[in-house]
Amino acid sequence: MKKSPRILFVGNFLIRHWGNGRSGIDMRLAAGAIRNGWQVLTFSERDIARFLAPLGFMRSVGAKMMNDRLLKTVRNWRPDFVFVAHCDYIANETLFAMREAAPGVRIVHINCDPVETEHCCAQIRRRMDSCDAIFVTTAGDKLREWTTGKNVVGFYPNPSDPSFEVEDNSAKTDFEYDLFFAGRPADADQRKALLGDLLPKIDPKVRLGFFGMGRPLVVGRAYEEALAASKMGLSINRFEGWKWYASDRITHLMANGILTFQYDGNSMQDFFTKDETVFFHAPDDLAERISWYNVHDETRRVVAAAGMRKYRRLFDAKRVVKYLVETSAGESHPEKYEWAKEVYS
C-alpha cells in the first residue's frame, strides 16, 4: 500500500439537509482515512444528482449528469481506491469506466443495511461484477453468495471516530432521559413487537427518551442533544439473529459512553463482555436489567466506561478503513483485526 493512498468516498453526505442530517458511516471512514494521513476526496451522489436535475425534480436526467461528473472527478483526481456506498443512482457502466480513467484503481462497495432485506441483497448483487471488494456490516456464510472468484466479500464493523463521538456519558450523573431509543419504522420490523412487549414492563420511574416508531423523530443536532442527555440506550435492530450485525446506532451509544442494551443472539459476545455492555434475550429480562442499572448508577458508569473504551479501540475508524484498504488490495494485515476471519473470495 502506498504511504498516502488517494481515496474517493462516494456516498450520501446530506448536503441538501443543510446541517439537519445525521453523519453516517462513510463520513466516519473518511475521517479515519484523514487521521491515517491519507488523501481524501468526497462525492455526495444524491445531493449532486438532485442539484443537477433540471427544475430540481427530473431525477433521471440529474442522475445521468451526476454519473458524468463522477467519472470526470475520477479522471481528474485519479484515486487509488473508490469507496461506493449504497448509491443507487450510480451506474455500473460508470464504475467500469473508472478503470480506464484511473488505471489500477480498486473499487469497493460498502453496505450497512441488514442483509435480510431484498433491497440490500439486490444492491450487493448489482455490484458483484463491477467492484473489487464488497463489505457489509453482517458476518456469516451469507457473504459467500456474493463472491465471483474475482472479488473479496467481507464483514466490517460500524466505525467510530472521536470527531463524531464526542460525549462520555459514563462520566455524567445528571440526565434528562434514563433510557434512549430512536428509530424509523420499517416493514417487517422486529423492533415494533419488542417495544410493544417491553414498554408495559419498564418501571414507571425510568424516564424514557423514545423517538420515532410512532413518536416524533429527532434528527441532526436534536438527535445529538438527546444522546448527550441519555444515561442508557437500546441497540435493537430491525432484524436480529444475524452474526455481528448492528445498525450504526450501536456506535452512537457505546462510543459515547451510554450504557447499551443489546440482543444476545447476534454473537457480539465475540467482541464485548457483560462488563462492557448488557445483553438481553427477551423483553422480561431486558426490563429487569433496565430497572436494575437505573438504580445502581456506579455499576452503570463502570460498565458504560469499559464499553466505550473497548468500542473506540476496536472499531476506531482509522483501523476499520485501514482494514478495508488492505483487504481490497489483497495485502496481508500488519496488525490483528478481531473480525478479519470473516472474508471470502
N, C-alpha and C positions, 0 to 999 in steps of 0.2 A: 504494500500500500504506500502511496506517496506520503511524504511528510505532511502535506497540507492538501488533501484531495478537495476538488471542487464539487459541491453537492447542490443540486437544484431540487428544492422541495415544492412539489405541485400539490396543492390541496385547497381546502376551503378556509381561508383566513378571515372571513367575515367582515371584510371592509365595509360592505354595504349596510351592516348593522350599526355602524357609526359608534363603536365603543360599547354597544349593549349586547354583545355576544359573549360566548364562553370560549376561552382559548383551549384548543384541543391538543391531541397527541402530536400532530405534525408541527405545531409551534414549539412544543417541548423538545422534540427531536432536533429541530433547527437550533434551538438554544443550546442543546447538548453538543451539537457539532461545532458551534462557535466557541464553546468553552474548551473544546479539544484543540482549538487553534486552526480549525478548518475553514475553508472559504465557502460561504453560504449565499444562495440567492433563493428567493421565494416567488412563487407564481400562484395567484389566487384564481383558480379555474372558474368557479361560479361567478365571482364578482366581475371578472373581465368579460365573461360571456354576457352577463346582464348589461354591463356598461356599453358594450359594443353593439348590442341588439338595437336595430332601428326602432325608434319610438319607445324603447325600453321594454318591449314585450315580444318582439319577433325572435324568440329564443333560438330557433334552428339556424337563423342567419347569424345571430350573435355567437353561437357555438362554433360554426364554421370559421368565423373570423378569429375566434379565440384560439382554435387549433392552429391557424396560420401564424398567430403571434407567438404561440408556444414554440413552434418549430423555429421561428425566427430567433427567439430567445436562446434556444439550444445552439443554433448555428453561430450566433454572436458570442455566447459566453463559453461554449464548448466544455460542459461539465464532465466530470469523471463518472458521476452517479446521478441518476434522476429518480427520486422517490415520488411515486404517484399514489396518492390516497384514493378514496372512493371514486371521485372524478368521473361521473357518468357521461359528461359532455366530451371527454377526450376520446378520440377515435384510435383504434389500434393502428390504423394506417399512419397516424402521426407518430406513434411510438416506433414503428418500423423505420420511418423516415429519419428519426433521430440518429439512427446508427450510421447513416450516410453523412448527416450534418455534423456529428461528433464521433468519429471512428474510435472504437474501444469503449464507448460509454456503456455502463451497466445500468439497466432499467429495473427498478424494484417496485413492486406493488405492496402497499401496506394497508391492511384492513382491520378495523377494530369492532366490526359488528358481530353479533352472535351467529355462529355458523349453522345454527338450527333453522335460520330463515332462508327461504329460497332466494330472496333478493340478494343476500350476502353471497350465497353459493354461486349465483349467476354472475355476480360481479367478478368473483375469483376465476370461474371458468372462462370468462371473457378475456382474462389477462394471461391465461396459461401459456399461450404460444408467443405472446408479444413481450413478456417480461423474463428477465434472467432469474429473478427470485420473487417469491411471494411469502409474506409474513402475516400471520393472523394472531389475535390475542386468545386463541384456543389451542390446546395441545391435543395429542392423541392420534389414533390411526386415521381419523377423518382426513388428515392432511395428505395422506398418500394418494387420495383421489385426484389431486391437482398436480401431481408430478408428471412430467412428459419425457424424462430422460435427458432433457436439455436445460432444466431449471432446478432450483432448490426451493423447497417449501418448508417453512418452519414456524415455530412459535416465537413471539416476542412479548414481553410484559409491558403493561401500561407504565410509561416513564414518568419520572418526577424531576423537576428542576427547581433549584432554590429561588429563581426569579418569579416562579408562579406559586409554589407552595411556601408562603412567607409567614404563616402562622405557626405557633406552638401552643395549641390549646391544652397540652398536658401540663403546662406551667400555670394555667389560669384556674381560678376558683369561682369567679363570678360570671355567670352566663345568663343569656335570655332564654335559651332553649336547653332542655336536658337531652332531647333526642331529635336528631335531624334526619329528614329524608326528602329528596326531591327527585321527581321523575315524570317523564311524559308518558301517558298511557299508550299502549300499542295493542294490536291484535294478538290473541293467544298469549297474553301477558300473565305469567305466573305470579307476579307481584300483587295483582288485584286480590287473588284468593288469600295469599299470605297476610296482607294488610287487613283484609276483612276479618280473618280469624284472630289476628294479633290485637287490634285496637281495643276490643272489649276486655281483653285480659290485662292490659297495661294498667299499672297503678295510677289512679287519677292524679296523684301528686306529681307525676312525671310531666313536665311541660314540653309539649310537642311542637316542633318546628317542621311541619309537614307541608310540602309544596308540590303542586301537580296532582295527578291521579284523582281528578275531581275537585281539587282545590286550586286556588290561584297559583301560578308558577312564578318563580323568581329567576331572573336571568342577569347576566352581566355583573355590574357592581353590586346589585342587590343580592345576588347569589353568593358572592364572596363575603359580603357582610353577614349573611345568615350562617355561613360556615364558621366565620370567626366568632360568632355568638353561640356556638353549639358545643356541648360537653361530650356527647356521644352521637354516633351515627349508624345508620343501616346501610350496609353494602349488599343490596339484594338486586338480582338480575331478572330480566325478562324470562330467561331460561336458565335453570340450574342443573347441575349434574354433569357439566362438561369440564374436562380436566383443565385446570388453571384458568378457566375463563372468569373474567370480571369486567364490568364496564369501567370506564375511567373514573367513575365515582369513587372507587377504592383508593385511587391516588389522592383525590381531593380530601378524603377523610384521614387515611392513615398518615400520609405525608405532612398533614397539618396538625398532627398530634391529637386528633379526635378519636376517642375510644371507638373501635369499629367492630360491629357485629356482622358476621358473615356465615353463610351456609357451610356445613361441614362436608358436603358431598362433592366439592369441586377440587379436591386434592391440594388445597392451598396450605395444608399442613406440611407440604414439601418445602415451603418457604418460611412459614411462621408457626410459632408455638402458642400454647394457651397463655403464655406470659407476655405475648405481644399483640394478641387480638383475641376476640371472643367468638368461638364457634358455637353455632346452634344447629339443631336438627329439625325442630318443629316449633310452631307458634307458642306452645305451652312453655317449653324450656327457654325460648327467647324472651318471653315476658318475665319469667323469673330472673333471668340474668340481667335484664334491663333494670328491674327494681332493685336488685342486689347492688349493682355497681352505682346506681344513683345515690345510694346512702353510704357506700363505702368509698368515699372520694379519694382517700390516699391511695388505695389499691388501683382505682381508676386511673389516677395520674401516673402511677408506676408502669402499668401495662400500656397505656397510650404512649408514653415516652419511649418505651422499648420498641413498640411497633413503629413509631415514627423513625427512630434511628435505623432500624432494620430496613424499612421500606426505602428510605432515602439512600442507604448504602447499596442495597442490591439492585434497585431499579433506577438508579441515577441515570438521567438522560444521556450523560456522557458515555456511560458503559453500554447502554442499550443501543445507541446509534453506532458506537464502535463495533459492537457485535454484528449489527446489520450490515455494515460496510464490509467487515472481514468475511462474513459468510457469503455475501453476494459476490465477492471477488474470488471465492474459492480458496481463501487463505486459512492457515491454521490460526488458532487463538493463543496469543501470548499469555493471557490470563484465563482463569477458570470462570466460566459463566454457569450459574446454577441451573439454567434451563437449556443448555446447549445440546443436550441429547435429543431434544425434540426438533429434529431437522431431517428432511427426507429428500432424496434426489433420484 
